Amino acid sequence: MHTRSIVPSAAMIGLLIGGLTGACAGPPGAPGLDGADGANGANGADGADGADGADGANGANGADGSPGADGSDGGDGADGAHALLRVDTEPPGANCPAGGAAVRAGVDEDGDGVLDDVEVDRLSYVCDGADGDGGGYTFCPEGRIEGTVRLGSTLEVAFLAGCTEITGSLVVDAPGLTSLSLPALALVGEHFKVDGGSTIEDLSLPALAQVGGDFIASDGALESLSLPALTAVGGSFAASHAPALVSIDLPELVSVGGSFGAARDAALLSVAIPKLESVGDAFGIAGSSALTSLSAPALTSIGGSWSAYEVDALTAVSLPVLTTVGGGLSFNDCSWFTSSPLASLELPALSSVGGDVCVTATAVDALSLPLLTSVGGDLDVTSNAALQSLALPLLSSVGADLFLGWNDALPSVDVPSLAEVGGDLSAAGHEQPLNLPMVAAVGGSLLIENSPGLASLDLPALAEVGADLEVTGCNALTTLDLPALAEVGGHLEVTGCNALTTLGLDELATVGGSLSVHGDNVLGSLSLPALTSVGVHLEVYWLDALTTVSAPSLATIGNDLYIANNGALTSLSLPALGWFSWYEISGNYSLVTCDGAAIQALGDCP
């Protein structure tokens, strides 16, 4: 068994001695170190809740979400049934002692246009002599009829005398009826139609203010059409095929949603529309040979076309505030073969026309369109023998063809802002200086033809002609300078201009068709410094004064090279020409220089 001895340390011995001899202790020692902190006690109970604080201010509203997609359109509702009247002869008897008429009213449930007995809702009698028991009956006692009404007799008209509103259409088809008076009627929800087979001479609708659909009076017997309260027609307004109609008087009419027209009214003398502001579709007067003037002083817009056709006596048209025409604008029928006495044409506010503008064969002496900027279709100002002034200062574009010619009294044509012609630019029969300083592009052909008096042609900005360029029969023209012209898509022909001394085509690079210069007897030189290709023929012939032909960059000719019968020609320079399919160089008896390997051994080339 092992034992381990414990040897006390000095500190331990002192502690033991101190414990035994406490009564006889010496002075106190230094304080001992603090002991470690005791563990925390248990948490106390929670205090009572404090009072609620005041509510804070509301935050800003969040942004609205984007709208949801529109729901799909519902299907069309079924057509409503028509309200009908039927007037039958009533024999003498209990209802009418002396006889008379039985008036039956109801709804045409089966839609066959006939009021059958089973469809009759109301019955009244109009008796010869004293009225029967039903006397005084009104078809619309509350002033309103739901649906469409067809009138076929005088009695049926009488039963509508107190009506103020018809929600559907009112159709008058009553042969033998000479007078139609509906003094209280103010509103027709759909169409008002007087059928062409009727014999109405007098149409009285003094309270009619609005027609939701079309208003059509097609009646051979109608002598006048006065609608003093009418302000709006939702559809079209037409007064046609009424040879006895003398006047149309619409003093309060402001808007027509569809077309406005008068056609084949041979006796028509006046159309009064002093407050008409807008026509949604076309405005037309046709076949009204007695009409001498037409004024629409408040008309600002026409959605479709404006036309006056076969209006043989029309001398004056005034449209002082008309600004836009969605379709065409035609005075006369755009035919050179039909003359018009139109002498005064007032369009000072017109700014745009979506279709054609046609002023042909009129007696107008001044045509001023000071605000017109664009024509979507053709612009045709031709064969106006009295025309002495043409003002188009702001016109910048013509969408289709521009025709100018045969205006013999016109001293000059200046269109200073015109930049683009989408179709052809034609000045056939043009005798006056033609100044088009801003025209840069002609989408179709440029045709200056049969104009022996044309002395000046100013086209300094013209860069491109989409089709042909022809200058022919201009015997007074001495200079044809097209300094910016780079491309001709079709043929380029200059001929029959016997006074031409200068032909400037310095930038011309390509000709898609043929390039032909001939029969210009005083042209001394032909220089084409930028020309690189000719798609078909290069033809220079019968130029008696021509001494030089130079095309230093011309590389290809699609088909033929024809240089012939130029008696004064001394120099032909085509140094870059590499290919052509056929040639003739002949009759150039003065030719001494041929510059170009491809032509030096050909024909007259020395």
C-alpha positions as CSV (number, residue, x, y, z in Angstrom):
1,M,0.0,0.0,0.0
2,H,1.4,3.3,-1.0
3,T,0.9,6.4,1.0
4,R,1.2,10.0,-0.1
5,S,2.5,12.6,2.3
6,I,0.9,16.1,2.3
7,V,3.3,18.9,3.2
8,P,1.3,22.1,4.1
9,S,2.3,25.3,2.4
10,A,3.3,28.4,4.4
11,A,0.0,30.0,3.5
12,M,-2.0,27.1,4.7
13,I,-0.1,27.0,8.0
14,G,-0.8,30.6,8.5
15,L,-4.5,30.2,7.9
16,L,-4.7,27.3,10.3
17,I,-2.8,29.3,13.0
18,G,-5.0,32.3,12.5
19,G,-8.1,30.3,13.0
20,L,-6.8,29.0,16.2
21,T,-5.5,32.2,17.7
22,G,-8.3,34.7,16.6
23,A,-8.6,36.1,20.1
24,C,-5.1,37.3,19.9
25,A,-5.2,38.6,16.3
26,G,-2.9,41.3,15.1
27,P,-4.0,44.3,13.0
28,P,-6.5,43.7,10.2
29,G,-5.2,42.7,6.8
30,A,-6.0,44.4,3.6
31,P,-9.6,43.9,2.3
32,G,-10.0,40.8,0.2
33,L,-11.1,40.9,-3.5
34,D,-14.9,41.2,-4.2
35,G,-16.6,37.9,-4.8
36,A,-18.3,37.2,-8.1
37,D,-21.8,38.7,-8.7
38,G,-24.7,36.5,-7.8
39,A,-27.2,35.3,-10.4
40,N,-30.0,37.7,-11.5
41,G,-33.3,37.5,-9.7
42,A,-36.5,36.5,-11.5
43,N,-38.2,39.2,-13.7
44,G,-40.9,41.2,-12.1
45,A,-44.5,41.2,-13.5
46,D,-45.3,43.3,-16.7
47,G,-46.6,46.8,-16.1
48,A,-50.1,47.9,-17.5
49,D,-50.3,48.8,-21.2
50,G,-50.0,52.5,-22.0
51,A,-52.7,54.5,-23.9
52,D,-52.8,54.2,-27.7
53,G,-50.9,56.8,-29.7
54,A,-52.7,59.1,-32.2
55,D,-53.2,57.8,-35.7
56,G,-50.6,58.8,-38.2
57,A,-51.5,60.7,-41.5
58,N,-52.8,58.6,-44.4
59,G,-50.1,57.7,-47.0
60,A,-50.4,59.0,-50.6
61,N,-52.8,57.0,-52.9
62,G,-51.0,54.4,-55.1
63,A,-51.0,54.9,-58.9
64,D,-54.0,53.6,-60.8
65,G,-53.4,50.2,-62.4
66,S,-53.5,50.1,-66.3
67,P,-56.9,49.6,-67.8
68,G,-57.9,46.1,-68.5
69,A,-58.5,44.9,-72.1
70,D,-61.8,45.7,-73.7
71,G,-64.3,42.9,-73.6
72,S,-65.4,41.4,-77.0
73,D,-68.3,43.1,-78.7
74,G,-71.6,41.6,-78.1
75,G,-73.6,40.1,-81.0
76,D,-76.0,42.3,-83.0
77,G,-79.4,42.4,-81.6
78,A,-82.3,41.2,-83.6
79,D,-84.0,43.8,-85.8
80,G,-86.9,45.5,-84.1
81,A,-90.4,45.0,-85.5
82,H,-92.1,47.8,-87.4
83,A,-95.2,49.6,-86.3
84,L,-97.8,49.6,-89.1
85,L,-101.2,51.2,-89.9
86,R,-103.8,49.6,-92.0
87,V,-106.8,51.6,-93.3
88,D,-109.8,49.6,-94.5
89,T,-113.1,50.7,-95.9
90,E,-115.8,50.5,-93.3
91,P,-119.3,49.9,-94.7
92,P,-122.3,51.7,-93.2
93,G,-123.3,50.1,-90.0
94,A,-123.0,50.3,-86.2
95,N,-119.5,51.7,-86.3
96,C,-120.1,54.3,-89.0
97,P,-123.7,54.9,-89.9
98,A,-122.7,56.5,-93.2
99,G,-119.7,54.4,-93.8
100,G,-116.1,55.5,-93.5
101,A,-112.7,53.9,-92.7
102,A,-111.5,51.5,-90.1
103,V,-107.9,52.3,-88.9
104,R,-106.0,49.5,-87.4
105,A,-102.6,49.8,-85.8
106,G,-100.2,47.3,-84.5
107,V,-96.7,45.7,-84.7
108,D,-95.6,43.7,-87.7
109,E,-94.5,40.7,-85.7
110,D,-93.8,38.4,-88.6
111,G,-91.9,41.1,-90.6
112,D,-93.8,40.7,-93.8
113,G,-94.7,44.4,-94.2
114,V,-98.4,43.7,-93.8
115,L,-100.5,44.3,-90.7
116,D,-102.3,41.0,-90.3
117,D,-105.5,40.8,-88.2
118,V,-103.8,38.9,-85.4
119,E,-101.2,41.7,-85.2
120,V,-103.8,44.5,-84.7
121,D,-103.5,46.2,-81.3
122,R,-105.7,49.2,-81.8
123,L,-108.8,50.0,-83.9
124,S,-110.5,53.3,-84.6
125,Y,-113.0,54.6,-87.1
126,V,-113.0,57.7,-89.2
127,C,-116.6,58.0,-90.4
128,D,-118.2,59.9,-93.2
129,G,-120.4,62.6,-91.7
130,A,-120.1,62.6,-87.9
131,D,-117.2,60.7,-86.3
132,G,-117.9,57.3,-84.9
133,D,-117.2,56.1,-81.4
134,G,-113.5,56.0,-82.2
135,G,-113.3,59.6,-83.4
136,G,-110.3,61.6,-82.2
137,Y,-108.1,58.6,-81.8
138,T,-104.3,59.3,-82.1
139,F,-101.9,56.7,-83.2
140,C,-99.2,58.0,-80.7
141,P,-101.2,59.4,-77.8
142,E,-98.0,60.0,-75.8
143,G,-96.2,61.6,-78.8
144,R,-93.8,58.7,-79.4
145,I,-93.8,55.6,-81.6
146,E,-91.4,52.8,-80.9
147,G,-90.1,51.2,-84.1
148,T,-90.5,52.0,-87.8
149,V,-93.6,53.5,-89.5
150,R,-94.6,53.1,-93.1
151,L,-97.1,55.6,-94.5
152,G,-99.2,54.7,-97.5
153,S,-102.3,56.9,-97.3
154,T,-103.7,60.3,-96.3
155,L,-105.5,58.8,-93.3
156,E,-102.4,57.2,-92.0
157,V,-100.7,60.6,-92.2
158,A,-103.6,62.2,-90.2
159,F,-103.1,59.6,-87.4
160,L,-99.5,60.7,-87.0
161,A,-100.3,64.5,-86.7
162,G,-99.5,64.6,-83.0
163,C,-96.4,62.5,-83.0
164,T,-93.2,64.2,-81.9
165,E,-90.8,61.2,-82.1
166,I,-90.4,58.0,-84.1
167,T,-87.6,55.8,-82.7
168,G,-87.2,53.8,-85.9
169,S,-87.6,54.9,-89.5
170,L,-90.4,56.8,-91.3
171,V,-90.9,55.6,-94.8
172,V,-93.4,57.3,-97.1
173,D,-94.7,55.2,-99.9
174,A,-98.1,56.6,-100.8
175,P,-98.9,56.9,-104.5
176,G,-101.6,59.6,-104.9
177,L,-100.5,61.4,-101.7
178,T,-99.8,65.1,-102.7
179,S,-99.2,66.6,-99.3
180,L,-97.4,65.4,-96.2
181,S,-97.6,67.5,-93.1
182,L,-96.3,66.3,-89.7
183,P,-96.3,69.6,-87.7
184,A,-95.1,68.1,-84.4
185,L,-92.5,65.6,-85.5
186,A,-89.1,66.6,-84.1
187,L,-87.1,63.4,-84.1
188,V,-86.7,60.4,-86.3
189,G,-84.3,57.9,-84.7
190,E,-83.3,56.1,-87.9
191,H,-84.1,57.0,-91.6
192,F,-86.6,59.4,-93.2
193,K,-87.4,58.3,-96.8
194,V,-89.8,59.5,-99.3
195,D,-89.9,56.9,-102.0
196,G,-89.4,57.8,-105.6
197,G,-92.9,56.5,-106.5
198,S,-94.7,59.0,-104.4
199,T,-96.5,62.1,-105.7
200,I,-95.9,64.5,-102.9
201,E,-95.7,68.1,-104.0
202,D,-95.7,69.8,-100.5
203,L,-93.6,68.4,-97.7
204,S,-94.1,70.2,-94.4
205,L,-91.9,69.2,-91.4
206,P,-91.5,72.5,-89.5
207,A,-90.4,70.9,-86.2
208,L,-88.1,68.2,-87.5
209,A,-84.7,68.8,-85.8
210,Q,-82.8,65.6,-86.0
211,V,-82.7,62.4,-88.2
212,G,-80.5,59.7,-86.8
213,G,-79.9,58.0,-90.2
214,D,-80.5,59.1,-93.8
215,F,-82.9,61.8,-95.0
216,I,-83.8,60.9,-98.5
217,A,-86.4,62.8,-100.6
218,S,-86.5,61.1,-104.0
219,D,-89.7,62.3,-105.4
220,G,-90.5,63.5,-108.9
221,A,-93.3,65.8,-107.8
222,L,-91.6,67.7,-105.0
223,E,-91.4,71.4,-105.7
224,S,-89.6,72.8,-102.6
225,L,-87.9,71.3,-99.6
226,S,-87.8,73.4,-96.5
227,L,-86.7,72.0,-93.1
228,P,-86.5,75.1,-90.9
229,A,-85.6,73.3,-87.7
230,L,-83.3,70.6,-88.9
231,T,-79.9,70.8,-87.3
232,A,-78.4,67.3,-87.7
233,V,-78.6,64.3,-90.0
234,G,-76.6,61.3,-88.7
235,G,-76.5,59.6,-92.1
236,S,-76.8,61.1,-95.6
237,F,-78.9,63.9,-96.9
238,A,-80.1,63.5,-100.5
239,A,-82.7,65.3,-102.6
240,S,-82.7,63.6,-106.0
241,H,-84.6,62.9,-109.1
242,A,-87.1,65.7,-108.5
243,P,-87.3,67.6,-111.7
244,A,-89.8,70.1,-110.2
245,L,-87.7,70.9,-107.2
246,V,-86.8,74.6,-107.2
247,S,-85.2,75.2,-103.8
248,I,-83.6,73.4,-100.8
249,D,-83.8,75.5,-97.7
250,L,-81.9,74.2,-94.6
251,P,-81.3,77.3,-92.5
252,E,-80.3,75.5,-89.2
253,L,-78.5,72.4,-90.5
254,V,-75.0,72.1,-88.9
255,S,-73.8,68.6,-89.5
256,V,-74.4,65.7,-91.9
257,G,-72.7,62.4,-90.8
258,G,-72.7,60.9,-94.3
259,S,-73.0,62.4,-97.7
260,F,-74.8,65.6,-98.8
261,G,-76.2,65.7,-102.3
262,A,-78.6,66.9,-104.9
263,A,-78.8,65.0,-108.1
264,R,-80.9,65.2,-111.2
265,D,-83.0,68.1,-110.0
266,A,-83.2,70.0,-113.3
267,A,-85.2,73.0,-112.0
268,L,-83.1,73.5,-108.8
269,L,-82.2,77.2,-108.4
270,S,-81.0,77.5,-104.8
271,V,-79.4,75.4,-102.0
272,A,-79.4,77.3,-98.7
273,I,-77.0,75.8,-96.1
274,P,-75.8,78.9,-94.2
275,K,-74.8,77.0,-91.0
276,L,-73.6,73.7,-92.3
277,E,-70.1,73.0,-90.8
278,S,-69.3,69.4,-91.6
279,V,-70.1,66.6,-94.0
280,G,-68.8,63.2,-93.0
281,D,-68.6,61.8,-96.5
282,A,-69.1,63.3,-100.0
283,F,-70.7,66.6,-101.0
284,G,-72.0,66.6,-104.5
285,I,-74.3,68.5,-106.9
286,A,-75.0,66.7,-110.2
287,G,-77.3,67.1,-113.0
288,S,-78.9,70.3,-111.6
289,S,-78.6,72.4,-114.8
290,A,-80.4,75.5,-113.5
291,L,-78.3,76.1,-110.4
292,T,-76.1,79.3,-110.9
293,S,-74.4,79.6,-107.6
294,L,-73.5,77.6,-104.5
295,S,-72.3,78.9,-101.2
296,A,-71.5,77.1,-97.9
297,P,-70.2,79.9,-95.7
298,A,-69.7,77.8,-92.6
299,L,-68.5,74.6,-94.1
300,T,-65.0,73.6,-92.7
301,S,-64.6,70.0,-93.5
302,I,-65.7,67.3,-95.9
303,G,-64.8,63.7,-95.1
304,G,-65.1,62.5,-98.7
305,S,-65.1,64.3,-102.1
306,W,-66.6,67.6,-103.2
307,S,-67.9,67.6,-106.8
308,A,-70.0,69.7,-109.2
309,Y,-70.9,67.6,-112.2
310,E,-73.2,68.5,-115.1
311,V,-74.1,71.7,-113.4
312,D,-74.2,73.6,-116.7
313,A,-75.2,77.1,-115.4
314,L,-73.0,77.2,-112.2
315,T,-70.9,80.4,-112.4
316,A,-69.9,80.9,-108.7
317,V,-68.8,78.6,-105.9
318,S,-67.9,80.1,-102.5
319,L,-66.4,77.9,-99.7
320,P,-64.7,80.6,-97.6
321,V,-63.8,78.5,-94.5
322,L,-63.3,75.0,-96.0
323,T,-60.0,73.7,-94.7
324,T,-60.0,70.0,-95.4
325,V,-61.4,67.6,-98.0
326,G,-60.8,63.9,-97.4
327,G,-61.5,62.9,-101.0
328,G,-61.3,64.8,-104.2
329,L,-62.3,68.3,-105.2
330,S,-63.7,68.6,-108.7
331,F,-65.1,71.6,-110.6
332,N,-66.5,70.3,-113.8
333,D,-66.1,66.6,-114.6
334,C,-62.3,66.7,-115.2
335,S,-62.9,66.4,-118.9
336,W,-61.2,68.7,-121.4
337,F,-64.1,68.2,-123.7
338,T,-66.9,69.6,-121.5
339,S,-66.7,73.3,-120.8
340,S,-68.1,75.0,-117.7
341,P,-69.3,78.6,-117.1
342,L,-67.8,78.6,-113.6
343,A,-66.1,82.0,-113.3
344,S,-65.6,82.5,-109.6
345,L,-64.1,80.0,-107.2
346,E,-63.4,81.0,-103.6
347,L,-61.3,78.6,-101.5
348,P,-59.1,80.9,-99.3
349,A,-58.8,78.5,-96.3
350,L,-58.2,75.2,-98.0
351,S,-55.1,73.4,-96.7
352,S,-55.3,69.8,-97.7
353,V,-57.1,67.6,-100.2
354,G,-56.9,63.8,-99.8
355,G,-57.8,63.0,-103.4
356,D,-57.8,64.8,-106.8
357,V,-58.2,68.5,-107.4
358,C,-59.6,69.2,-110.8
359,V,-60.2,72.7,-112.3
360,T,-60.6,72.1,-116.0
361,A,-62.3,73.9,-118.9
362,T,-63.8,76.6,-116.7
363,A,-64.2,80.3,-117.1
364,V,-62.2,81.0,-113.9
365,D,-59.8,83.9,-114.4
366,A,-58.0,83.7,-111.0
367,L,-57.4,80.5,-109.0
368,S,-55.9,81.3,-105.6
369,L,-55.3,78.5,-103.1
370,P,-53.0,80.4,-100.6
371,L,-53.0,77.8,-97.8
372,L,-53.1,74.6,-99.8
373,T,-50.1,72.4,-98.7
374,S,-50.9,68.9,-100.0
375,V,-52.9,67.1,-102.7
376,G,-53.2,63.4,-102.1
377,G,-54.2,62.6,-105.7
378,D,-54.0,64.4,-109.0
379,L,-53.8,68.2,-109.4
380,D,-55.3,69.1,-112.7
381,V,-55.4,72.7,-113.8
382,T,-55.9,72.6,-117.6
383,S,-57.8,74.2,-120.5
384,N,-58.9,77.2,-118.5
385,A,-58.9,79.7,-121.4
386,A,-59.6,82.8,-119.1
387,L,-57.1,81.9,-116.4
388,Q,-54.7,84.8,-115.8
389,S,-53.5,84.1,-112.2
390,L,-52.6,80.9,-110.4
391,A,-51.4,81.1,-106.8
392,L,-50.2,77.9,-105.0
393,P,-47.5,79.4,-102.7
394,L,-47.5,76.7,-100.0
395,L,-48.2,73.6,-102.0
396,S,-45.4,71.1,-101.2
397,S,-46.6,67.7,-102.4
398,V,-48.8,66.2,-105.0
399,G,-49.4,62.5,-104.4
400,A,-50.2,61.4,-107.9
401,D,-50.1,63.4,-111.2
402,L,-49.7,67.1,-111.8
403,F,-51.2,68.4,-115.0
404,L,-50.6,72.0,-116.1
405,G,-51.4,73.1,-119.6
406,W,-53.6,74.8,-122.2
407,N,-54.2,77.8,-119.9
408,D,-53.5,80.2,-122.8
409,A,-53.9,83.5,-120.9
410,L,-51.7,82.6,-118.0
411,P,-48.5,84.6,-118.0
412,S,-46.4,82.1,-115.9
413,V,-46.8,79.2,-113.5
414,D,-44.9,79.4,-110.2
415,V,-45.2,76.7,-107.6
416,P,-42.4,77.8,-105.3
417,S,-42.7,75.2,-102.5
418,L,-43.5,72.1,-104.4
419,A,-40.9,69.4,-103.6
420,E,-42.4,66.1,-104.7
421,V,-44.8,64.8,-107.4
422,G,-45.7,61.2,-106.8
423,G,-46.9,60.5,-110.3
424,D,-46.4,62.3,-113.6
425,L,-45.6,65.9,-114.0
426,S,-47.2,66.9,-117.3
427,A,-47.1,70.4,-119.0
428,A,-48.5,69.5,-122.4
429,G,-49.6,72.6,-124.3
430,H,-47.8,74.8,-121.8
431,E,-46.9,78.2,-123.3
432,Q,-45.8,80.0,-120.2
433,P,-42.6,80.0,-118.1
434,L,-42.7,77.0,-115.7
435,N,-40.9,77.6,-112.4
436,L,-40.7,74.7,-110.0
437,P,-37.6,75.5,-108.1
438,M,-38.0,73.0,-105.2
439,V,-39.1,69.9,-107.1
440,A,-36.6,67.2,-106.2
441,A,-38.4,64.0,-107.3
442,V,-41.0,63.0,-109.8
443,G,-42.2,59.5,-109.2
444,G,-43.6,59.0,-112.7
445,S,-42.8,60.8,-115.9
446,L,-41.8,64.4,-116.5
447,L,-43.5,65.3,-119.8
448,I,-43.1,68.7,-121.4
449,E,-44.8,68.3,-124.7
450,N,-46.3,70.2,-127.6
451,S,-45.4,73.6,-126.0
452,P,-44.1,75.7,-128.8
453,G,-44.3,78.9,-126.7
454,L,-42.5,77.6,-123.7
455,A,-39.4,79.8,-123.3
456,S,-38.3,78.9,-119.7
457,L,-38.3,75.7,-117.7
458,D,-36.8,76.0,-114.2
459,L,-36.2,72.7,-112.3
460,P,-32.9,73.3,-110.5
461,A,-33.5,70.8,-107.7
462,L,-34.8,67.9,-109.8
463,A,-32.7,64.9,-108.9
464,E,-34.8,61.9,-109.9
465,V,-37.4,61.0,-112.4
466,G,-39.0,57.6,-111.8
467,A,-40.1,56.9,-115.3
468,D,-39.6,58.9,-118.6
469,L,-38.4,62.4,-119.1
470,E,-39.5,63.9,-122.4
471,V,-39.1,67.4,-123.6
472,T,-40.6,67.6,-127.1
473,G,-42.0,70.3,-129.4
474,C,-40.7,73.2,-127.4
475,N,-39.5,75.5,-130.2
476,A,-39.1,78.6,-128.0
477,L,-37.0,76.8,-125.4
478,T,-33.3,77.9,-125.6
479,T,-31.9,76.4,-122.4
480,L,-32.8,73.1,-120.7
481,D,-30.6,72.9,-117.6
482,L,-31.2,70.2,-115.0
483,P,-28.1,70.6,-112.9
484,A,-29.1,68.2,-110.1
485,L,-30.7,65.4,-112.2
486,A,-28.9,62.1,-111.4
487,E,-31.3,59.4,-112.4
488,V,-34.0,58.7,-115.0
489,G,-35.8,55.4,-114.5
490,G,-37.2,55.2,-118.0
491,H,-36.4,57.0,-121.3
492,L,-34.9,60.4,-121.6
493,E,-35.8,62.1,-124.8
494,V,-35.2,65.7,-126.0
495,T,-36.5,66.4,-129.5
496,G,-38.1,69.0,-131.6
497,C,-36.8,71.9,-129.6
498,N,-35.3,73.8,-132.5
499,A,-34.1,76.8,-130.5
500,L,-32.3,74.8,-127.9
501,T,-28.6,75.8,-127.6
502,T,-27.8,74.4,-124.1
503,L,-28.6,71.0,-122.6
504,G,-27.3,70.8,-119.0
505,L,-27.2,67.2,-117.6
506,D,-23.9,67.4,-115.6
507,E,-25.0,65.1,-112.8
508,L,-26.9,62.5,-114.8
509,A,-25.5,59.1,-113.9
510,T,-28.0,56.5,-115.0
511,V,-30.8,56.2,-117.6
512,G,-32.9,53.0,-117.2
513,G,-34.3,53.1,-120.7
514,S,-33.0,54.9,-123.8
515,L,-31.3,58.3,-124.0
516,S,-32.3,60.0,-127.2
517,V,-31.4,63.5,-128.3
518,H,-32.4,64.4,-131.9
519,G,-33.9,67.0,-134.2
520,D,-32.6,70.0,-132.2
521,N,-31.0,71.9,-134.9
522,V,-29.0,74.5,-133.0
523,L,-27.6,72.4,-130.1
524,G,-23.8,72.7,-130.4
525,S,-22.6,70.2,-127.8
526,L,-23.8,67.3,-125.7
527,S,-21.8,66.7,-122.6
528,L,-22.7,63.9,-120.1
529,P,-19.7,63.9,-117.7
530,A,-21.3,61.7,-115.0
531,L,-23.2,59.2,-117.1
532,T,-22.2,55.6,-116.4
533,S,-24.9,53.5,-117.9
534,V,-27.8,53.5,-120.4
535,G,-30.2,50.6,-120.1
536,V,-31.4,50.4,-123.7
537,H,-30.3,52.8,-126.5
538,L,-28.0,55.8,-126.8
539,E,-29.2,57.8,-129.8
540,V,-27.8,61.1,-131.0
541,Y,-29.0,62.0,-134.5
542,W,-30.2,64.7,-136.9
543,L,-28.5,67.5,-134.9
544,D,-27.2,69.8,-137.6
545,A,-25.2,72.1,-135.3
546,L,-23.8,69.5,-133.0
547,T,-19.9,69.5,-132.9
548,T,-19.1,67.4,-129.8
549,V,-20.5,64.4,-127.9
550,S,-18.7,63.5,-124.7
551,A,-19.6,60.9,-122.1
552,P,-16.2,60.1,-120.4
553,S,-17.7,57.7,-117.7
554,L,-20.2,55.8,-119.8
555,A,-19.3,52.1,-119.4
556,T,-22.3,50.2,-120.6
557,I,-25.2,50.5,-123.1
558,G,-27.8,47.8,-122.8
559,N,-28.6,47.6,-126.5
560,D,-27.7,50.0,-129.3
561,L,-25.3,52.8,-129.9
562,Y,-26.6,55.1,-132.7
563,I,-24.7,58.2,-133.6
564,A,-25.9,59.3,-137.1
565,N,-26.5,62.2,-139.4
566,N,-24.9,64.9,-137.3
567,G,-23.2,66.8,-140.2
568,A,-21.1,69.1,-138.0
569,L,-19.9,66.5,-135.5
570,T,-16.2,66.6,-135.2
571,S,-15.5,64.8,-131.9
572,L,-17.1,61.7,-130.3
573,S,-15.6,60.8,-126.9
574,L,-16.7,57.6,-125.2
575,P,-13.4,56.4,-123.6
576,A,-14.9,54.1,-120.9
577,L,-17.4,52.4,-123.1
578,G,-16.9,48.6,-122.9
579,W,-20.1,46.9,-124.1
580,F,-23.1,47.4,-126.4
581,S,-25.0,45.0,-128.6
582,W,-25.3,46.9,-131.8
583,Y,-24.1,50.1,-133.3
584,E,-24.4,52.6,-136.2
585,I,-22.1,55.5,-136.5
586,S,-22.8,57.0,-139.9
587,G,-23.5,60.3,-141.7
588,N,-21.2,62.3,-139.4
589,Y,-19.2,63.7,-142.3
590,S,-17.0,66.0,-140.2
591,L,-16.0,63.5,-137.6
592,V,-12.2,63.6,-137.0
593,T,-11.8,62.3,-133.5
594,C,-13.2,59.2,-131.9
595,D,-12.0,58.7,-128.3
596,G,-12.5,55.2,-127.0
597,A,-11.2,51.8,-127.9
598,A,-14.6,50.3,-128.4
599,I,-15.6,52.8,-131.1
600,Q,-12.5,53.7,-132.9
601,A,-12.9,51.1,-135.6
602,L,-16.6,51.6,-136.0
603,G,-18.4,53.4,-138.9
604,D,-17.3,57.0,-139.5
605,C,-14.6,56.9,-136.8
606,P,-11.3,57.6,-138.4
